[in-house]
């Protein structure tokens, strides 16, 4: 699925967000500080809200999904097993991916926020999507959970995946970078040419660039490889 934003503008009182560009096949990362408009943009791409000005054009068909920051907004089952069944996916792989093996009968209300988030994302990533929108997918995950999610998102089950986050610790490999700056969505372009244009990259990328290392992508592994190559 391909989504085109044509001179889009959204207003909320004195706050505005303007956006233009095309989210085509591949993995996209949209960054920006809290309150910059990432969630609003996700709702716009999903078709849940409409812009005050401009148009949003979706080309192609097939299933799309928007994952919200708080996993309890998505749950419909009372137990882990019932929730998996509601997604129409195999139970065993989801339980393994969410570290809940043997807990099919466990009440969802007994899971911690982090466990529920990990479980929700395992359900989401077990399905095939044409357009997958992940709004702050790292929320409530610990460091190991974030690293595991980044590894999975480097090969997501969707033709077009858009990740909206202000997370700085660990990021997946992506194909294109976007950044919201002062109320405007900026298309930085394909990785790796876009990395030096990133105004607020994670610290591990900024340090690599300061040392003259140009990573091929934005994951920690890519930065480590670039630093080793430079040192050698």
Secondary structure, DSSP 4 states (H G I P E B T S, - for coil): -EEEEEEEEEEETTEEEEEEEEE-SEEEEEE--TTSSHHHHHHHHHTSS--SEEEEEEES-S-EEEE-SSGGGT---SBHHHHHHHHT--HHHHHHHTT-TT-TTSBGGGS-HHHHHHHHHHHHHTS-EEEEEEESTTTT--HHHHHHHHHHHTT-SEEEEEEEE---S-----SEEEEEETTEEEEEEETTTTGGG-TT--HHHHHHHHTT---SSSSHHHHHHHHHHHH-
